[in-house]
């Protein structure tokens, strides 16, 4: 469905109960202007959608009420388009602010309609790497310059960011100066480029942004098909420049998507490579089987450069092995963390969740190999002299982690991944899981956390899900995995922090349109209602769990009077969703009075009373790292400073 396709807009004859009753119905005919970028997605009025909405059914009368939201978005976007840009106003590093730089960076995002066209007409992906090499040369660097960065290159489907965080923290504990390039960011774009674990300063970001931007502007010529690199490519180039200028001892570089044709793969001589757990994600780009995805991930292997992988299913593991053998890359299988703990103290991890042990095991191998390749002392005493062969791959060394390694694992921080914030009666569980396997791990972590909680003194406990999903992921499959958590309320909203875009430049996303994100949330609610009905039974809330410590141990204490099905709501932005969930009871998140109509629907009104009286509220935020980032922006204001 293209950006200019009028079928994107619900017909004014459609009717339904999901729009905020306080919003005045009006004409839904909006002018669909053709612009260089899609309309902004950060301006919409409060929207509250109870169960019962059906996409495409003759039940959307009040969809016309969204006209108000669309018109707000249109007016904001017109103002944005009228703002003088780099061509109309020659910003300089001295006069331009950090937000000026972020606004200009956002113009490099791919327009939603163009993105769809690219997916349909994808050409030779190898040309993408060649284009990235050309951008690197135009920026003033050669491929040989990247060899100085002593790079650790990491890919995978889930856990690659956590693996990078563990690896960087371990090596920093040795006194090394580290660079770390990751994606996506949660609150501010400068989080993607870190020096010694800290996001670069707004001043450093601004100076390097304009220096690189103007350099690329000056070196474009008429023969170039594209004068400026896209958003992620630009940030990748910027990271390389910053790491070189800051003279880091090493750079941990997380792959963006895939591996073989990812723009980070212009790296020719990394010190070591790693592959975290594989699964299905970005299937429209990487392939629809785990084996095809493994082929893409194995594309970061380099001749003679050691590589490590965690245990994978047989099919993708065989693909990784064959990819490595074809180019004479020594690939090793990581032993489990238990093997490294044997005979020593148990390792404490700074990141919660059983699945983090696999990431920590990979990080230990990457860090030790890097230290060994660079002739560092104190890399851990070997426990086995001869590596064994498993699954036709040599097993990586089993060694005793050093004190530096132990401290590094313990002190690792990686916000938005199995993160817990305790605020009065509210406990926020934040995890950006967005694939089937990562949501499974998230559910295990959440349920385990609830099992270990101290019951509140008097009053009921309430469980709330806050969910969104983006891209080509299957939301029904992810939501089905979340059903065993037995939520009282399921809340859906787009990854839009506020109704107003003011001050939210870091979280602007032009790769989707406003209609797409709102309709997707309503589709999520539809999936949840259907799953809820399928799971419903008269004894749902009192039946014993299928396993010891299963759902029965997670029942409310005491139980709330509760309908068989979960109540669900849709809000138009994260701020409104958090206002409804927290009911002013979070001591840090204290927004102004809620917008008119936020409690207009009966489900929202009755639920607000329940939430105000609950002794404890457990909120799981998952499905999208961008959603988690928006929540953190509001719950942790210091992250925006």
PLY file of the C-alpha trace (Angstrom):
ply
format ascii 1.0
element vertex 641
property float x
property float y
property float z
element edge 640
property int vertex1
property int vertex2
end_header
0.00 0.00 0.00
1.84 3.07 -1.21
1.96 6.49 0.41
-0.15 8.00 -2.35
-2.67 5.15 -2.41
-6.07 6.58 -1.38
-7.03 3.17 -0.03
-4.78 3.96 2.94
-7.55 6.23 4.24
-10.62 4.52 5.74
-13.77 5.36 3.84
-15.99 7.91 5.59
-18.88 5.44 5.42
-17.07 2.94 7.69
-18.22 2.90 11.28
-16.86 1.60 14.59
-16.62 2.22 18.32
-12.89 2.71 18.65
-12.38 6.46 18.30
-12.35 8.73 21.34
-16.01 9.69 21.87
-14.87 13.17 22.92
-13.49 13.90 19.46
-15.84 15.62 17.05
-16.57 13.68 13.88
-15.73 15.44 10.68
-14.83 14.95 7.08
-12.11 12.38 6.59
-11.03 13.63 3.20
-7.47 14.95 3.47
-5.23 16.22 0.76
-2.44 13.68 0.19
0.42 15.95 -0.78
3.38 14.49 -2.57
6.48 15.44 -0.61
10.11 14.45 -0.53
9.50 12.88 2.88
6.43 11.20 4.31
4.30 13.13 6.74
5.54 13.32 10.32
4.21 10.74 12.70
4.44 12.68 15.92
1.16 14.57 15.97
-2.14 12.93 16.78
-4.94 13.60 19.22
-5.85 11.26 22.06
-7.31 8.02 20.74
-8.83 5.34 22.94
-9.89 2.08 21.25
-11.85 -0.56 23.16
-12.24 -4.14 21.93
-14.47 -4.79 18.98
-12.79 -2.89 16.18
-12.58 -4.77 12.92
-10.25 -3.63 10.15
-12.08 -3.17 6.89
-15.49 -3.93 8.40
-18.48 -1.58 8.11
-17.92 -0.60 11.72
-15.73 2.48 11.67
-18.07 5.45 11.84
-15.94 7.30 14.31
-12.85 6.78 12.20
-13.83 10.14 10.77
-13.02 11.62 14.16
-9.38 11.02 13.41
-9.61 13.83 10.88
-8.67 16.16 13.70
-5.50 14.17 14.31
-4.54 14.10 10.67
-5.06 17.84 10.30
-2.81 18.48 13.28
-0.17 16.33 11.65
-0.57 18.12 8.33
-0.14 21.55 9.93
2.94 20.41 11.84
4.46 18.89 8.74
3.89 22.05 6.71
5.74 24.02 9.38
8.59 21.52 9.31
8.84 21.70 5.55
8.97 25.51 5.68
11.90 25.49 8.11
15.10 26.62 6.36
17.22 23.57 5.70
20.92 23.10 4.96
20.53 24.50 1.44
18.49 27.54 2.50
20.40 28.25 5.68
24.10 27.31 5.72
24.39 25.86 9.22
27.91 25.68 10.62
29.29 23.66 13.49
29.71 26.92 15.39
26.18 28.28 15.01
24.01 25.19 14.60
22.60 23.43 17.64
22.56 19.72 18.35
18.86 19.65 17.45
19.64 21.39 14.14
22.02 18.54 13.38
19.44 15.92 14.34
16.76 17.58 12.20
19.07 17.57 9.20
20.09 13.97 9.88
16.41 13.04 9.87
16.09 14.32 6.30
18.32 11.39 5.32
15.68 8.89 6.43
14.12 6.96 3.61
10.63 8.12 2.68
7.98 5.48 3.34
6.71 5.27 -0.25
10.24 5.13 -1.64
11.11 2.38 0.84
8.27 0.27 -0.52
9.49 0.91 -4.06
13.03 -0.17 -3.13
11.73 -3.42 -1.63
9.90 -4.18 -4.88
12.80 -3.23 -7.13
15.80 -4.37 -5.13
18.92 -4.59 -7.26
22.34 -6.15 -6.73
23.08 -5.76 -3.01
26.81 -5.82 -3.72
26.44 -2.39 -5.27
25.29 -1.14 -1.87
28.67 -1.98 -0.36
30.44 -0.35 -3.29
28.36 2.78 -2.75
29.32 2.78 0.94
33.01 2.56 0.00
32.52 5.55 -2.29
30.88 7.52 0.52
33.79 6.60 2.79
36.27 7.93 0.23
34.25 11.12 -0.25
34.28 11.61 3.52
38.07 11.64 3.48
38.83 8.10 4.66
40.16 4.99 2.95
39.39 1.38 3.80
42.91 1.05 5.19
42.12 3.70 7.80
39.49 1.44 9.34
42.14 -1.22 10.00
43.55 1.04 12.73
40.37 0.72 14.78
41.02 -2.88 15.92
37.36 -3.72 15.35
35.24 -6.42 16.95
32.40 -7.01 14.47
29.21 -8.62 15.83
26.04 -9.81 14.10
23.07 -11.99 15.04
19.29 -11.85 15.28
18.86 -11.46 19.02
21.37 -10.53 21.66
23.95 -8.91 19.42
23.57 -5.55 21.17
23.85 -7.13 24.61
26.86 -9.14 23.45
28.52 -5.94 22.25
27.73 -4.22 25.56
29.27 -7.08 27.56
32.34 -7.16 25.28
32.93 -3.41 25.45
32.60 -3.35 29.24
34.99 -6.26 29.71
37.70 -4.63 27.61
37.14 -1.26 29.24
37.80 -2.91 32.60
41.32 -3.64 31.29
41.92 0.10 31.02
41.45 0.23 27.24
39.79 3.18 25.53
36.74 1.81 23.74
34.48 2.89 20.92
31.05 1.31 20.53
28.69 1.73 17.55
25.19 0.29 17.99
21.63 0.69 16.76
18.93 1.68 17.22
19.07 4.42 19.82
16.51 4.56 22.60
16.23 8.25 23.51
18.94 10.28 21.75
20.69 9.46 18.52
24.11 10.16 20.04
23.66 6.94 22.08
24.65 5.06 18.92
28.24 6.30 19.15
29.91 5.78 22.53
33.37 6.44 23.88
34.29 4.48 27.00
30.69 3.40 27.39
29.23 6.91 27.35
27.24 8.46 24.48
29.25 11.17 22.78
28.42 14.70 23.92
25.97 16.88 21.97
28.90 19.17 21.13
31.02 16.35 19.72
28.05 14.98 17.77
27.22 18.42 16.35
30.81 19.23 15.32
31.37 15.90 13.59
27.94 15.88 11.98
28.41 19.21 10.18
32.01 18.48 9.28
30.97 15.22 7.60
27.78 16.68 6.12
29.58 19.59 4.45
32.40 17.33 3.27
29.91 15.07 1.50
28.09 18.08 0.06
31.33 19.49 -1.32
32.39 16.20 -2.93
29.18 15.32 -4.75
29.21 15.46 -8.51
26.72 15.14 -11.32
27.60 11.51 -12.00
26.60 10.42 -8.48
23.17 8.81 -8.32
22.86 9.75 -4.65
24.60 12.79 -3.25
24.17 11.95 0.44
24.20 8.61 2.25
21.04 7.43 3.97
20.54 7.79 7.73
22.29 4.63 8.98
25.13 4.90 6.48
25.77 8.49 7.53
25.95 7.52 11.21
28.27 4.60 10.39
30.64 6.96 8.57
30.42 9.42 11.43
31.27 6.71 13.98
34.40 5.73 12.03
35.55 9.36 11.91
34.93 9.91 15.63
36.65 6.69 16.69
39.73 7.60 14.64
39.89 11.15 15.95
39.38 10.01 19.55
42.14 7.42 19.08
40.27 4.54 20.64
42.18 1.33 21.35
39.36 -0.71 19.84
35.88 -0.33 18.38
32.98 -2.71 18.97
30.75 -2.46 15.89
27.25 -3.93 15.84
25.87 -4.87 12.43
22.72 -2.99 11.45
20.73 -5.59 9.48
22.05 -8.91 8.22
25.78 -8.85 7.67
26.93 -9.61 4.15
25.54 -6.42 2.63
25.25 -4.29 5.75
27.09 -1.01 5.37
29.34 -1.85 8.36
30.73 -4.73 6.28
33.16 -2.48 4.45
35.42 -3.37 7.39
38.19 -5.47 5.81
40.32 -6.55 8.76
38.45 -6.88 12.04
40.37 -8.47 14.89
37.55 -10.92 15.65
33.92 -11.51 14.64
30.94 -12.86 16.57
27.49 -14.28 15.79
24.81 -14.25 18.49
21.61 -16.31 18.42
19.89 -16.55 15.03
16.19 -16.46 14.26
13.64 -14.99 11.88
13.67 -11.20 11.55
13.74 -8.72 8.66
12.61 -11.58 6.44
11.70 -9.28 3.53
15.37 -8.26 3.36
17.29 -11.31 4.58
15.19 -14.32 3.58
12.31 -16.33 4.96
14.27 -19.19 6.56
16.83 -19.22 9.34
19.30 -20.83 6.91
19.01 -17.92 4.49
19.45 -15.50 7.37
22.51 -17.45 8.58
24.04 -17.02 5.12
23.61 -13.26 5.42
25.05 -13.17 8.94
28.05 -15.27 7.92
28.89 -12.60 5.38
30.93 -10.73 7.99
33.47 -13.58 8.20
36.91 -12.66 6.85
39.80 -14.84 5.71
42.07 -15.70 8.62
40.05 -13.67 11.15
38.81 -15.73 14.13
35.04 -15.90 14.53
32.83 -17.25 17.30
29.21 -18.33 17.41
26.87 -19.50 20.13
25.11 -22.82 19.63
22.56 -22.56 16.81
20.00 -25.00 15.36
21.62 -27.58 13.09
20.58 -25.98 9.78
21.87 -22.43 10.34
24.94 -23.74 12.18
25.86 -25.79 9.11
25.44 -22.70 6.92
27.76 -20.68 9.18
30.30 -23.51 9.14
30.24 -23.73 5.33
30.53 -19.95 4.94
33.56 -19.93 7.19
35.23 -22.87 5.44
34.76 -21.30 2.00
36.94 -18.33 2.91
39.27 -20.03 5.41
37.81 -18.27 8.44
38.51 -20.13 11.70
35.05 -20.45 13.31
34.65 -21.64 16.89
31.63 -22.73 18.89
31.30 -21.07 22.30
31.02 -23.42 25.27
28.20 -22.57 27.68
28.88 -20.16 30.50
28.62 -23.04 32.98
31.82 -24.52 31.54
33.72 -21.32 32.29
32.23 -21.09 35.80
33.21 -24.63 36.73
35.79 -24.65 39.49
35.35 -20.94 40.16
32.79 -18.50 41.52
29.50 -18.09 39.64
29.55 -15.13 37.28
27.27 -12.20 38.05
25.78 -10.47 35.02
24.71 -6.84 34.92
21.85 -7.77 32.57
18.93 -9.83 33.83
17.46 -12.89 32.13
18.67 -16.43 31.58
19.17 -15.72 27.86
21.90 -13.19 28.72
24.19 -16.05 29.73
24.59 -17.05 26.08
25.46 -13.45 25.17
27.95 -13.26 28.05
29.63 -16.50 26.95
30.11 -15.10 23.45
31.37 -11.78 24.82
34.01 -13.53 26.95
35.36 -15.34 23.90
35.41 -12.17 21.79
37.17 -10.17 24.50
39.71 -12.91 25.25
40.47 -13.43 21.55
40.96 -9.68 21.05
43.33 -9.51 24.02
45.23 -12.54 22.74
45.53 -11.13 19.21
46.90 -7.89 20.67
49.37 -9.70 22.95
47.79 -8.57 26.20
48.61 -10.40 29.42
46.04 -11.72 31.86
43.59 -13.32 29.46
42.47 -16.20 31.67
44.03 -19.58 32.42
42.99 -22.38 30.09
41.08 -25.27 31.66
41.47 -27.62 28.69
44.66 -27.85 26.65
43.14 -29.40 23.52
39.94 -27.97 22.04
37.35 -30.61 21.26
35.17 -30.86 18.14
31.40 -30.51 18.43
28.87 -30.23 15.60
31.88 -30.35 13.24
33.18 -27.11 14.73
36.11 -26.70 17.12
35.03 -25.71 20.61
36.34 -22.34 21.76
38.77 -22.37 24.70
37.42 -23.13 28.15
39.20 -20.78 30.52
38.96 -19.20 33.93
37.57 -15.66 33.54
39.92 -13.07 35.02
38.87 -10.55 37.65
38.71 -7.89 34.92
36.31 -10.10 32.96
34.18 -10.80 36.03
33.94 -7.10 36.87
33.13 -6.25 33.28
30.23 -8.71 33.12
28.91 -7.54 36.48
29.08 -3.84 35.61
27.52 -4.05 32.13
24.58 -1.75 31.55
22.39 -1.87 28.46
19.14 0.08 28.88
15.92 -1.23 27.42
16.92 -4.87 27.63
15.51 -6.79 30.61
15.51 -3.50 32.53
13.46 -2.96 35.67
12.38 0.41 37.08
10.66 0.38 40.49
8.59 3.50 41.16
6.31 3.40 44.17
3.49 0.94 43.47
4.56 0.67 39.82
7.22 -1.67 38.49
8.15 -1.16 34.84
9.68 -4.13 33.01
11.33 -2.90 29.82
12.56 -5.24 27.11
12.81 -4.42 23.42
12.19 -8.02 22.33
10.74 -8.06 18.81
11.28 -11.58 17.43
9.64 -14.86 18.38
12.69 -16.18 20.20
13.42 -12.91 21.99
9.79 -12.51 23.12
9.91 -16.08 24.44
12.98 -15.11 26.47
11.24 -11.92 27.59
8.22 -13.86 28.86
10.46 -16.24 30.80
12.27 -13.28 32.37
9.04 -11.45 33.24
7.38 -14.47 34.81
10.51 -15.31 36.76
10.66 -11.73 38.05
7.05 -11.96 39.21
7.69 -15.25 40.95
10.50 -13.65 42.95
8.56 -10.57 44.00
7.46 -9.72 47.51
3.65 -9.65 47.70
2.23 -6.23 48.49
0.59 -5.39 51.80
-3.12 -5.31 51.14
-4.90 -4.56 47.90
-4.75 -6.33 44.55
-1.96 -6.53 42.00
-2.57 -5.59 38.40
-0.61 -6.64 35.34
-0.50 -4.43 32.24
1.01 -5.08 28.82
2.19 -2.11 26.74
2.98 -3.35 23.24
3.80 -2.26 19.73
5.38 -4.03 16.79
6.85 -2.61 13.59
8.26 -3.68 10.26
7.52 -7.07 8.74
7.19 -8.89 12.07
4.17 -11.07 12.78
2.38 -9.33 15.67
-0.12 -12.15 16.14
2.69 -14.62 16.78
4.37 -12.29 19.28
1.12 -11.51 21.09
0.27 -15.19 21.38
3.53 -15.76 23.25
2.54 -13.04 25.74
-0.85 -14.57 26.59
0.45 -16.84 29.41
1.43 -13.75 31.41
-2.29 -13.24 32.15
-2.47 -9.46 31.83
-5.47 -7.57 33.13
-5.03 -4.84 30.55
-3.36 -4.83 27.15
-2.46 -1.34 25.93
-1.34 -0.56 22.39
0.17 2.66 21.04
2.52 3.77 18.24
6.16 4.58 18.93
5.31 8.27 19.26
6.40 9.80 22.54
4.14 12.85 22.56
1.25 14.35 20.65
3.45 17.34 19.80
6.74 16.80 17.93
8.45 19.65 19.79
11.70 18.46 21.33
11.35 14.94 19.90
13.66 15.24 16.90
15.66 12.20 18.05
12.59 9.98 17.68
11.18 11.21 14.39
10.60 8.39 11.94
9.79 9.21 8.32
9.92 5.61 7.07
6.26 5.08 8.00
3.16 7.20 7.60
0.76 8.34 10.27
-2.09 6.20 8.99
0.13 3.12 8.97
1.20 3.33 12.61
-2.28 3.98 14.00
-4.00 1.32 11.95
-1.28 -1.14 12.92
-2.04 -0.54 16.61
-5.71 -1.21 16.01
-4.75 -4.41 14.21
-2.68 -5.43 17.24
-5.73 -4.93 19.42
-7.79 -7.03 17.05
-5.23 -9.87 17.24
-5.19 -9.65 21.04
-8.99 -9.81 21.31
-9.10 -12.84 19.03
-6.34 -14.62 20.98
-8.05 -13.73 24.24
-11.26 -15.37 23.12
-9.40 -18.48 21.99
-7.66 -18.77 25.36
-10.70 -17.95 27.48
-12.12 -20.59 29.80
-14.34 -20.36 32.89
-11.47 -21.34 35.18
-8.69 -19.36 33.49
-7.77 -17.38 36.60
-7.89 -20.27 39.04
-6.67 -23.26 37.05
-3.30 -24.75 38.01
-0.35 -24.08 35.76
1.05 -26.72 33.40
4.38 -26.67 35.19
5.67 -26.08 38.72
5.84 -22.38 39.29
3.79 -21.83 36.13
0.78 -19.58 35.63
-0.87 -20.71 38.89
1.97 -19.18 40.88
1.52 -15.93 38.99
-2.13 -15.43 39.94
-3.04 -12.21 41.61
-2.83 -12.08 45.37
-5.58 -11.41 46.12
-7.36 -11.90 42.79
-9.13 -8.94 41.26
-12.68 -9.34 40.11
-11.82 -9.82 36.48
-13.62 -10.70 33.26
-12.60 -13.82 31.40
-10.95 -11.73 28.69
-8.31 -9.03 29.00
-9.51 -5.45 28.58
-7.60 -3.69 25.82
-7.11 -0.07 24.84
-5.37 1.88 22.09
-3.80 5.29 22.72
-2.39 7.63 20.11
0.98 8.19 21.78
3.17 6.77 24.54
2.62 9.69 26.90
-1.15 9.17 26.95
-0.70 5.43 27.48
1.64 6.02 30.43
-0.68 8.62 31.92
-3.51 6.11 31.90
-1.39 3.25 33.27
0.33 5.22 36.03
-2.66 7.33 37.14
-0.27 9.87 38.63
1.28 7.25 40.94
4.76 7.22 39.39
6.79 9.72 41.45
9.01 10.64 38.47
6.53 10.64 35.59
4.24 13.52 36.52
2.86 15.02 33.29
0.29 17.82 33.22
-3.38 16.97 33.50
-4.47 14.27 31.03
-6.07 15.39 27.76
-9.82 15.69 27.50
-11.39 12.39 26.55
-8.57 10.16 27.86
-11.04 8.38 30.17
-14.11 8.85 28.01
-14.47 5.19 27.10
-15.93 2.91 29.80
-12.95 0.54 29.71
-10.55 3.43 30.28
-12.71 4.88 33.03
-13.26 1.67 34.99
-9.66 0.61 34.50
-8.42 3.92 35.86
-10.28 3.24 39.10
-8.73 -0.22 39.37
-5.23 1.15 38.74
-5.65 3.89 41.32
-6.61 1.36 44.00
-4.07 -1.38 43.16
-1.40 -2.16 45.72
1.05 -3.05 42.94
1.08 -2.52 39.17
3.43 -4.58 37.01
3.87 -3.16 33.50
5.67 -5.09 30.77
6.77 -2.89 27.85
7.89 -4.94 24.86
7.58 -5.62 21.14
9.78 -2.78 19.90
13.01 -1.13 21.01
11.62 2.15 19.70
8.61 1.79 22.01
10.92 1.08 24.95
12.99 4.13 24.02
9.95 6.36 24.03
8.91 5.02 27.43
12.39 5.58 28.83
12.40 9.14 27.50
9.38 9.87 29.68
10.25 7.75 32.73
13.94 8.74 32.85
14.15 12.44 31.93
17.90 12.47 32.63
18.44 10.41 29.47
17.29 13.38 27.39
19.80 15.80 28.94
0 1
1 2
2 3
3 4
4 5
5 6
6 7
7 8
8 9
9 10
10 11
11 12
12 13
13 14
14 15
15 16
16 17
17 18
18 19
19 20
20 21
21 22
22 23
23 24
24 25
25 26
26 27
27 28
28 29
29 30
30 31
31 32
32 33
33 34
34 35
35 36
36 37
37 38
38 39
39 40
40 41
41 42
42 43
43 44
44 45
45 46
46 47
47 48
48 49
49 50
50 51
51 52
52 53
53 54
54 55
55 56
56 57
57 58
58 59
59 60
60 61
61 62
62 63
63 64
64 65
65 66
66 67
67 68
68 69
69 70
70 71
71 72
72 73
73 74
74 75
75 76
76 77
77 78
78 79
79 80
80 81
81 82
82 83
83 84
84 85
85 86
86 87
87 88
88 89
89 90
90 91
91 92
92 93
93 94
94 95
95 96
96 97
97 98
98 99
99 100
100 101
101 102
102 103
103 104
104 105
105 106
106 107
107 108
108 109
109 110
110 111
111 112
112 113
113 114
114 115
115 116
116 117
117 118
118 119
119 120
120 121
121 122
122 123
123 124
124 125
125 126
126 127
127 128
128 129
129 130
130 131
131 132
132 133
133 134
134 135
135 136
136 137
137 138
138 139
139 140
140 141
141 142
142 143
143 144
144 145
145 146
146 147
147 148
148 149
149 150
150 151
151 152
152 153
153 154
154 155
155 156
156 157
157 158
158 159
159 160
160 161
161 162
162 163
163 164
164 165
165 166
166 167
167 168
168 169
169 170
170 171
171 172
172 173
173 174
174 175
175 176
176 177
177 178
178 179
179 180
180 181
181 182
182 183
183 184
184 185
185 186
186 187
187 188
188 189
189 190
190 191
191 192
192 193
193 194
194 195
195 196
196 197
197 198
198 199
199 200
200 201
201 202
202 203
203 204
204 205
205 206
206 207
207 208
208 209
209 210
210 211
211 212
212 213
213 214
214 215
215 216
216 217
217 218
218 219
219 220
220 221
221 222
222 223
223 224
224 225
225 226
226 227
227 228
228 229
229 230
230 231
231 232
232 233
233 234
234 235
235 236
236 237
237 238
238 239
239 240
240 241
241 242
242 243
243 244
244 245
245 246
246 247
247 248
248 249
249 250
250 251
251 252
252 253
253 254
254 255
255 256
256 257
257 258
258 259
259 260
260 261
261 262
262 263
263 264
264 265
265 266
266 267
267 268
268 269
269 270
270 271
271 272
272 273
273 274
274 275
275 276
276 277
277 278
278 279
279 280
280 281
281 282
282 283
283 284
284 285
285 286
286 287
287 288
288 289
289 290
290 291
291 292
292 293
293 294
294 295
295 296
296 297
297 298
298 299
299 300
300 301
301 302
302 303
303 304
304 305
305 306
306 307
307 308
308 309
309 310
310 311
311 312
312 313
313 314
314 315
315 316
316 317
317 318
318 319
319 320
320 321
321 322
322 323
323 324
324 325
325 326
326 327
327 328
328 329
329 330
330 331
331 332
332 333
333 334
334 335
335 336
336 337
337 338
338 339
339 340
340 341
341 342
342 343
343 344
344 345
345 346
346 347
347 348
348 349
349 350
350 351
351 352
352 353
353 354
354 355
355 356
356 357
357 358
358 359
359 360
360 361
361 362
362 363
363 364
364 365
365 366
366 367
367 368
368 369
369 370
370 371
371 372
372 373
373 374
374 375
375 376
376 377
377 378
378 379
379 380
380 381
381 382
382 383
383 384
384 385
385 386
386 387
387 388
388 389
389 390
390 391
391 392
392 393
393 394
394 395
395 396
396 397
397 398
398 399
399 400
400 401
401 402
402 403
403 404
404 405
405 406
406 407
407 408
408 409
409 410
410 411
411 412
412 413
413 414
414 415
415 416
416 417
417 418
418 419
419 420
420 421
421 422
422 423
423 424
424 425
425 426
426 427
427 428
428 429
429 430
430 431
431 432
432 433
433 434
434 435
435 436
436 437
437 438
438 439
439 440
440 441
441 442
442 443
443 444
444 445
445 446
446 447
447 448
448 449
449 450
450 451
451 452
452 453
453 454
454 455
455 456
456 457
457 458
458 459
459 460
460 461
461 462
462 463
463 464
464 465
465 466
466 467
467 468
468 469
469 470
470 471
471 472
472 473
473 474
474 475
475 476
476 477
477 478
478 479
479 480
480 481
481 482
482 483
483 484
484 485
485 486
486 487
487 488
488 489
489 490
490 491
491 492
492 493
493 494
494 495
495 496
496 497
497 498
498 499
499 500
500 501
501 502
502 503
503 504
504 505
505 506
506 507
507 508
508 509
509 510
510 511
511 512
512 513
513 514
514 515
515 516
516 517
517 518
518 519
519 520
520 521
521 522
522 523
523 524
524 525
525 526
526 527
527 528
528 529
529 530
530 531
531 532
532 533
533 534
534 535
535 536
536 537
537 538
538 539
539 540
540 541
541 542
542 543
543 544
544 545
545 546
546 547
547 548
548 549
549 550
550 551
551 552
552 553
553 554
554 555
555 556
556 557
557 558
558 559
559 560
560 561
561 562
562 563
563 564
564 565
565 566
566 567
567 568
568 569
569 570
570 571
571 572
572 573
573 574
574 575
575 576
576 577
577 578
578 579
579 580
580 581
581 582
582 583
583 584
584 585
585 586
586 587
587 588
588 589
589 590
590 591
591 592
592 593
593 594
594 595
595 596
596 597
597 598
598 599
599 600
600 601
601 602
602 603
603 604
604 605
605 606
606 607
607 608
608 609
609 610
610 611
611 612
612 613
613 614
614 615
615 616
616 617
617 618
618 619
619 620
620 621
621 622
622 623
623 624
624 625
625 626
626 627
627 628
628 629
629 630
630 631
631 632
632 633
633 634
634 635
635 636
636 637
637 638
638 639
639 640
